[in-house]
């Protein structure tokens, strides 16, 4: 098993979240906002979509060396999607197509040549006649739907059984709860069945077509999920310590401490972030070029550049949250309970940890979920101007960057851009809706209305 830098950070993040959840369990002041989130249908549906994306990202974060001549580093998702990864075509092909998108000179069996659309090497090869394609697609989609429905019913049966065992006073008999399509189970059914349909169809067709070099676009879009999640989560974790420490210290101590911190983040804000990111990425590229022995694998090189991009984005994006925390701390330090703690001789570091920090955490939590979606979009913009992730890394930004010239073709090659847009739209929309739910739940001013 191979552990990349980003894989290790993801594992550390998961362990930290589990430890934090264990430490905060049973806290009464968290029950109200958590119950508010649990009772919000939009918030729970968006959370389920986010969890679905996270599970795909985690599956793509388990890396190991493939045994064989290539000795290539692949992930568990790559191993599972080996047909999509290896069965490429020559060039563009439309979704569910059986022939290439562009005409070529074809050599016939009798040696003659003909100008036409060559047959794909893998997509739709099981069809003997193209007229049967629609019926075959519908049949295989029905099989995938049946598989997804069976998985959903199995999960529902397990849930019902668990609920039945919790019911007290039931002496005998099997009690089946009435089956009702609420928003959350309906979303789960849609996600499972849609995934099973796409997985089953992808074994026979390129469901979202292929790109210029013949790679499956559906595989690229799914692989890009991990990149978007890493950019959104690791960058947030990098910016949080600086924003929390500097923001609270500036607002609590004021005076020369406040002046120094304000001067620091004001100076950092005066530097165009795009230029700073571009300069940092170029420095990383020069370092890797001068130390090629340390970056022999393409996967290691792209992972290192992705990690440095997270570091750079984290360093340049903490100032906004720092200003919010400074303003909130300036207000909190004048509150009666803080003044009472001063009067009783409580030490300053105790006041910071017990009175200031817990009362600004709602701002931190709201900012984290709001910044996640903006960072995912930032990666797409940076990759579009070639200062984002490595070109060999699967990301929605690289897909959009590669699709910009395809839009000038006649006819238009639209599926690469559409696939990147749909996947990124789903993730960002779910993150924004969940952020609104978290903001409504944890904002103390809303809770008192």
C-alpha positions as CSV (number, residue, x, y, z in Angstrom):
1,X,0.0,0.0,0.0
2,X,1.3,3.5,-0.9
3,X,0.4,6.5,1.2
4,X,0.7,9.8,-0.6
5,X,0.9,13.1,1.3
6,X,-2.7,14.0,0.6
7,X,-3.8,10.4,1.6
8,X,-2.1,10.9,4.9
9,X,-3.7,14.2,5.5
10,X,-7.1,12.8,4.6
11,X,-6.6,10.0,7.2
12,X,-5.5,12.6,9.8
13,X,-8.6,14.7,9.0
14,X,-11.0,11.7,9.4
15,X,-9.4,10.7,12.7
16,X,-9.6,14.3,13.9
17,X,-13.3,14.5,13.0
18,X,-14.0,11.2,14.8
19,X,-12.1,12.4,17.9
20,X,-13.9,15.7,17.9
21,X,-17.2,14.0,17.5
22,X,-16.4,11.7,20.4
23,X,-15.3,14.6,22.6
24,X,-18.4,16.7,21.8
25,X,-20.9,13.9,22.2
26,X,-23.6,14.6,24.8
27,X,-22.9,18.4,24.8
28,X,-26.2,20.1,25.5
29,X,-25.4,23.3,23.7
30,X,-24.9,21.3,20.5
31,X,-28.1,19.4,20.6
32,X,-30.3,22.3,19.4
33,X,-28.3,23.1,16.2
34,X,-27.8,19.4,15.4
35,X,-31.5,18.7,15.8
36,X,-32.2,21.7,13.6
37,X,-30.0,20.3,10.9
38,X,-31.5,16.8,11.3
39,X,-35.0,18.2,10.9
40,X,-34.2,20.2,7.8
41,X,-35.0,18.2,4.7
42,X,-32.9,20.4,2.4
43,X,-29.9,20.2,4.7
44,X,-30.1,16.4,5.1
45,X,-30.6,15.8,1.4
46,X,-27.5,18.0,0.6
47,X,-25.6,16.3,3.4
48,X,-26.4,12.9,1.8
49,X,-25.1,14.1,-1.6
50,X,-21.9,15.4,0.1
51,X,-21.4,12.1,1.8
52,X,-21.9,10.3,-1.5
53,X,-19.1,12.4,-3.1
54,X,-16.9,11.9,0.0
55,X,-17.2,8.1,-0.2
56,X,-16.0,8.2,-3.8
57,X,-13.1,10.5,-2.8
58,X,-12.1,8.1,0.0
59,X,-12.2,5.2,-2.4
60,X,-9.9,7.1,-4.7
61,X,-7.5,7.9,-1.8
62,X,-6.5,4.3,-1.2
63,X,-3.4,3.8,-3.3
64,X,-1.2,0.8,-4.0
65,X,1.3,-0.4,-6.6
66,X,-0.2,-2.6,-9.3
67,X,1.7,-5.8,-9.7
68,X,3.0,-6.3,-13.2
69,X,5.4,-4.9,-15.8
70,X,4.2,-1.3,-15.4
71,X,4.4,-1.3,-11.5
72,X,2.0,1.6,-11.7
73,X,0.5,3.4,-8.6
74,X,-3.3,3.2,-8.8
75,X,-6.1,3.7,-6.3
76,X,-8.9,1.4,-5.3
77,X,-11.2,3.3,-7.6
78,X,-8.8,2.8,-10.5
79,X,-8.7,-0.9,-9.8
80,X,-12.5,-1.1,-9.7
81,X,-12.8,0.9,-12.9
82,X,-10.1,-0.8,-14.8
83,X,-12.2,-1.3,-18.0
84,X,-12.9,2.4,-18.1
85,X,-9.3,3.2,-17.5
86,X,-7.8,0.9,-20.0
87,X,-10.4,0.6,-22.8
88,X,-9.7,3.9,-24.5
89,X,-10.6,4.9,-28.1
90,X,-8.7,6.7,-30.8
91,X,-10.2,10.1,-30.4
92,X,-13.6,11.8,-29.8
93,X,-16.8,9.8,-29.5
94,X,-20.2,11.0,-28.4
95,X,-22.1,9.6,-25.4
96,X,-23.4,6.1,-26.1
97,X,-21.9,6.2,-29.6
98,X,-20.7,3.2,-31.5
99,X,-18.6,5.1,-34.0
100,X,-16.0,7.9,-33.8
101,X,-17.2,11.5,-33.9
102,X,-14.9,12.4,-36.8
103,X,-14.7,10.9,-40.3
104,X,-11.5,9.1,-41.3
105,X,-10.2,7.2,-44.2
106,X,-11.1,3.5,-43.5
107,X,-9.5,0.5,-45.0
108,X,-12.1,-2.2,-45.9
109,X,-11.6,-6.0,-45.7
110,X,-11.1,-6.2,-49.5
111,X,-8.3,-3.6,-49.4
112,X,-10.4,-0.6,-50.7
113,X,-10.6,2.6,-48.8
114,X,-13.7,4.5,-47.7
115,X,-14.3,7.9,-46.1
116,X,-16.6,7.4,-43.0
117,X,-17.0,7.0,-39.3
118,X,-14.8,4.1,-37.9
119,X,-16.3,1.7,-35.5
120,X,-15.2,2.1,-31.8
121,X,-12.9,-0.5,-30.4
122,X,-14.9,-1.0,-27.2
123,X,-18.0,1.2,-27.1
124,X,-21.0,-0.8,-28.3
125,X,-18.9,-3.7,-29.6
126,X,-21.4,-6.2,-28.4
127,X,-24.0,-4.9,-30.8
128,X,-24.4,-6.7,-34.1
129,X,-26.7,-4.0,-35.5
130,X,-26.8,-0.3,-34.6
131,X,-30.6,-0.3,-34.8
132,X,-30.6,-2.4,-31.6
133,X,-28.7,0.3,-29.6
134,X,-31.7,2.1,-28.0
135,X,-33.4,-1.2,-26.9
136,X,-30.1,-2.4,-25.5
137,X,-29.5,0.8,-23.6
138,X,-32.9,0.7,-22.1
139,X,-32.5,-3.0,-21.2
140,X,-29.2,-2.5,-19.4
141,X,-30.5,0.6,-17.7
142,X,-33.4,-1.5,-16.4
143,X,-30.9,-4.1,-15.1
144,X,-28.9,-1.3,-13.3
145,X,-32.1,0.1,-11.8
146,X,-33.1,-3.3,-10.5
147,X,-29.7,-3.7,-8.9
148,X,-29.9,-0.3,-7.3
149,X,-33.4,-0.9,-6.1
150,X,-32.4,-4.2,-4.6
151,X,-29.5,-2.5,-2.7
152,X,-31.8,0.2,-1.4
153,X,-34.4,-2.3,-0.3
154,X,-31.7,-4.3,1.5
155,X,-30.6,-1.1,3.3
156,X,-34.2,-0.3,4.2
157,X,-34.8,-3.8,5.5
158,X,-31.7,-3.5,7.7
159,X,-33.0,-0.2,9.0
160,X,-36.5,-1.6,9.7
161,X,-35.0,-4.6,11.5
162,X,-32.9,-2.4,13.6
163,X,-35.9,-0.2,14.5
164,X,-38.0,-3.3,15.2
165,X,-35.5,-4.6,17.8
166,X,-35.5,-1.2,19.5
167,X,-39.3,-1.3,20.0
168,X,-40.2,-2.5,23.5
169,X,-43.2,-4.6,24.3
170,X,-43.3,-6.6,21.1
171,X,-43.6,-10.2,22.1
172,X,-43.8,-11.9,18.8
173,X,-44.4,-11.4,15.1
174,X,-42.8,-9.3,12.4
175,X,-43.8,-5.7,12.2
176,X,-43.0,-3.9,8.9
177,X,-43.1,-0.1,9.1
178,X,-45.1,1.6,6.4
179,X,-42.9,2.5,3.4
180,X,-43.1,6.2,2.7
181,X,-40.9,8.2,0.3
182,X,-39.5,11.0,2.4
183,X,-36.9,13.4,0.9
184,X,-33.9,11.6,2.5
185,X,-34.8,8.0,1.5
186,X,-35.9,9.3,-1.9
187,X,-32.5,10.9,-2.4
188,X,-30.8,7.8,-1.3
189,X,-32.8,5.7,-3.8
190,X,-32.0,8.1,-6.6
191,X,-28.3,8.1,-5.8
192,X,-28.0,4.3,-5.5
193,X,-30.1,3.5,-8.6
194,X,-28.5,6.2,-10.8
195,X,-25.0,5.0,-9.7
196,X,-25.9,1.4,-10.5
197,X,-27.4,2.3,-13.9
198,X,-24.2,4.3,-14.9
199,X,-21.9,1.6,-13.6
200,X,-23.7,-1.1,-15.5
201,X,-23.9,0.9,-18.7
202,X,-20.3,2.0,-18.5
203,X,-19.3,-1.7,-19.0
204,X,-20.7,-1.6,-22.5
205,X,-20.7,2.1,-23.6
206,X,-18.9,5.3,-23.0
207,X,-21.9,6.9,-21.3
208,X,-20.4,10.4,-21.4
209,X,-18.3,9.9,-24.5
210,X,-14.5,10.2,-24.9
211,X,-12.1,13.1,-25.2
212,X,-9.5,14.0,-27.8
213,X,-7.1,11.2,-26.8
214,X,-9.9,8.7,-26.4
215,X,-10.2,8.6,-22.6
216,X,-13.6,8.0,-21.0
217,X,-15.1,11.3,-19.9
218,X,-17.2,9.6,-17.2
219,X,-14.1,8.1,-15.7
220,X,-12.4,11.5,-15.7
221,X,-15.4,13.3,-14.1
222,X,-15.5,10.7,-11.3
223,X,-11.8,10.8,-10.7
224,X,-12.0,14.6,-10.4
225,X,-14.1,14.3,-7.3
226,X,-11.1,13.6,-5.1
227,X,-9.3,16.6,-6.4
228,X,-12.2,18.9,-5.7
229,X,-12.7,17.5,-2.2
230,X,-9.0,17.8,-1.3
231,X,-8.8,21.4,-2.5
232,X,-11.9,22.3,-0.5
233,X,-11.0,20.4,2.8
234,X,-7.2,20.6,3.1
235,X,-7.1,24.2,2.1
236,X,-9.7,25.0,4.8
237,X,-7.7,23.1,7.4
238,X,-4.5,25.0,6.5
239,X,-6.2,28.4,6.8
240,X,-8.1,27.7,10.0
241,X,-5.2,27.8,12.5
242,X,-3.8,31.1,11.2
243,X,-7.3,32.7,11.0
244,X,-8.3,31.6,14.5
245,X,-5.1,32.4,16.3
246,X,-4.4,35.8,14.6
247,X,-8.1,36.9,14.7
248,X,-8.6,36.2,18.4
249,X,-5.3,37.6,19.5
250,X,-5.9,40.8,17.5
251,X,-9.3,41.4,18.9
252,X,-8.5,40.3,22.5
253,X,-5.2,42.1,23.2
254,X,-5.6,45.1,20.8
255,X,-2.8,47.7,21.0
256,X,0.4,46.8,19.2
257,X,-0.6,43.2,18.8
258,X,-3.7,44.2,16.8
259,X,-1.6,46.7,14.8
260,X,1.0,44.1,13.8
261,X,-1.6,41.5,12.8
262,X,-3.7,44.0,10.8
263,X,-0.5,45.2,9.0
264,X,0.4,41.6,8.2
265,X,-2.9,40.5,6.6
266,X,-3.4,43.9,5.0
267,X,-0.1,43.6,3.3
268,X,-0.9,40.0,2.2
269,X,-4.2,41.2,0.8
270,X,-2.5,43.9,-1.3
271,X,-0.6,41.2,-3.3
272,X,-2.7,39.9,-6.2
273,X,-3.5,36.3,-5.2
274,X,-3.3,35.0,-8.8
275,X,0.3,36.3,-9.1
276,X,1.3,34.9,-5.8
277,X,-0.2,31.5,-6.6
278,X,1.5,31.5,-10.1
279,X,4.9,32.4,-8.6
280,X,4.6,29.7,-6.0
281,X,3.5,27.0,-8.5
282,X,6.5,28.0,-10.7
283,X,8.8,27.6,-7.8
284,X,7.4,24.1,-7.1
285,X,7.9,23.2,-10.7
286,X,11.5,24.3,-10.7
287,X,12.2,22.4,-7.5
288,X,10.7,19.2,-8.9
289,X,12.6,19.6,-12.1
290,X,15.9,20.0,-10.2
291,X,15.1,16.9,-8.0
292,X,13.8,14.4,-10.5
293,X,15.1,11.5,-8.5
294,X,12.6,12.3,-5.7
295,X,9.6,12.4,-8.1
296,X,10.0,9.4,-10.4
297,X,6.3,8.7,-10.5
298,X,3.7,10.8,-12.3
299,X,1.2,10.2,-9.4
300,X,3.8,11.4,-6.8
301,X,4.5,14.5,-8.9
302,X,0.9,15.5,-9.3
303,X,0.1,14.8,-5.7
304,X,3.0,17.0,-4.5
305,X,1.8,19.9,-6.7
306,X,-1.8,19.4,-5.5
307,X,-0.5,19.6,-1.9
308,X,1.5,22.8,-2.5
309,X,-1.6,24.3,-4.3
310,X,-3.6,23.6,-1.1
311,X,-0.9,25.2,1.0
312,X,-0.7,28.3,-1.2
313,X,-4.5,28.7,-1.3
314,X,-4.6,28.3,2.5
315,X,-2.0,31.0,3.0
316,X,-3.8,33.5,0.7
317,X,-7.4,32.8,1.9
318,X,-7.3,33.1,5.7
319,X,-7.5,36.9,6.0
320,X,-11.3,37.2,5.5
321,X,-12.0,34.8,8.4
322,X,-9.4,36.5,10.5
323,X,-11.1,39.9,10.1
324,X,-14.5,38.3,11.1
325,X,-13.0,36.7,14.2
326,X,-11.2,39.9,15.2
327,X,-14.5,41.9,15.0
328,X,-16.4,39.2,17.0
329,X,-13.6,39.0,19.7
330,X,-13.7,42.8,20.1
331,X,-17.4,42.5,20.9
332,X,-17.0,39.4,23.2
333,X,-14.2,40.9,25.3
334,X,-16.6,43.6,26.5
335,X,-19.3,41.2,27.5
336,X,-20.3,40.9,31.2
337,X,-19.1,37.3,31.7
338,X,-15.7,38.2,30.3
339,X,-15.4,41.3,32.5
340,X,-16.5,39.2,35.5
341,X,-13.8,36.7,34.8
342,X,-11.2,39.5,34.7
343,X,-12.5,40.8,38.0
344,X,-12.2,37.3,39.6
345,X,-8.6,37.1,38.5
346,X,-8.9,34.5,35.8
347,X,-5.8,34.3,33.6
348,X,-5.9,35.6,30.1
349,X,-5.2,32.3,28.4
350,X,-8.1,30.7,30.3
351,X,-10.4,33.4,29.2
352,X,-9.3,32.9,25.6
353,X,-9.9,29.1,25.7
354,X,-13.1,28.9,27.8
355,X,-15.0,32.1,27.0
356,X,-13.7,33.6,23.7
357,X,-12.9,30.6,21.5
358,X,-16.2,28.6,22.1
359,X,-18.2,31.7,21.3
360,X,-16.6,32.3,18.0
361,X,-16.8,28.7,16.8
362,X,-20.1,29.3,15.1
363,X,-18.4,31.8,12.8
364,X,-15.6,29.3,12.1
365,X,-18.0,26.5,11.3
366,X,-20.1,28.7,9.0
367,X,-17.0,30.0,7.2
368,X,-15.7,26.5,6.7
369,X,-18.7,25.2,4.9
370,X,-19.1,28.5,2.9
371,X,-15.4,28.5,1.8
372,X,-15.5,24.9,0.7
373,X,-17.6,25.6,-2.4
374,X,-15.6,28.7,-3.3
375,X,-12.3,26.8,-3.1
376,X,-13.7,24.1,-5.4
377,X,-14.6,26.7,-8.0
378,X,-11.2,28.4,-7.5
379,X,-9.4,25.2,-8.5
380,X,-11.4,25.2,-11.8
381,X,-10.5,28.8,-12.5
382,X,-6.8,28.3,-11.7
383,X,-6.5,25.1,-13.8
384,X,-8.2,26.9,-16.6
385,X,-5.3,29.5,-16.7
386,X,-2.7,26.7,-16.2
387,X,-1.6,27.6,-12.7
388,X,-3.7,25.1,-10.9
389,X,-3.2,21.3,-10.4
390,X,-0.8,19.3,-12.6
391,X,-2.0,18.7,-16.1
392,X,-1.8,15.0,-15.5
393,X,-4.2,15.3,-12.5
394,X,-7.9,14.5,-13.1
395,X,-9.8,17.7,-12.1
396,X,-12.8,19.5,-13.4
397,X,-10.6,22.5,-14.1
398,X,-8.4,20.5,-16.4
399,X,-11.5,19.1,-18.1
400,X,-12.8,22.6,-18.7
401,X,-9.4,23.8,-19.9
402,X,-9.2,20.9,-22.3
403,X,-12.8,21.5,-23.6
404,X,-12.4,25.2,-24.4
405,X,-10.9,24.4,-27.9
406,X,-13.5,21.7,-28.4
407,X,-16.3,24.3,-28.3
408,X,-14.8,25.9,-31.5
409,X,-15.2,22.7,-33.5
410,X,-18.0,22.1,-36.0
411,X,-20.0,20.2,-34.8
412,X,-19.3,21.1,-31.2
413,X,-17.8,18.6,-28.8
414,X,-20.0,19.4,-25.8
415,X,-19.8,16.4,-23.5
416,X,-16.5,17.1,-21.7
417,X,-17.5,20.5,-20.6
418,X,-21.0,19.4,-19.7
419,X,-19.7,16.5,-17.6
420,X,-17.4,18.7,-15.6
421,X,-20.1,21.3,-15.2
422,X,-22.7,18.8,-13.9
423,X,-20.4,17.1,-11.4
424,X,-19.0,20.4,-10.1
425,X,-22.5,21.9,-10.0
426,X,-23.9,19.0,-7.9
427,X,-21.0,19.2,-5.4
428,X,-21.0,23.0,-5.1
429,X,-24.8,23.2,-4.9
430,X,-25.0,20.6,-2.2
431,X,-22.2,22.4,-0.2
432,X,-24.0,25.7,-0.5
433,X,-27.3,24.3,0.6
434,X,-25.7,22.5,3.5
435,X,-23.8,25.7,4.4
436,X,-27.1,27.6,4.6
437,X,-28.6,25.0,6.9
438,X,-25.5,25.1,9.2
439,X,-25.6,28.9,9.3
440,X,-29.3,28.9,10.3
441,X,-28.6,26.2,13.0
442,X,-25.5,27.6,14.6
443,X,-26.0,31.3,14.3
444,X,-27.0,32.3,17.9
445,X,-28.9,35.3,16.8
446,X,-31.2,33.2,14.6
447,X,-31.8,30.7,17.5
448,X,-33.2,33.5,19.7
449,X,-35.7,34.7,17.2
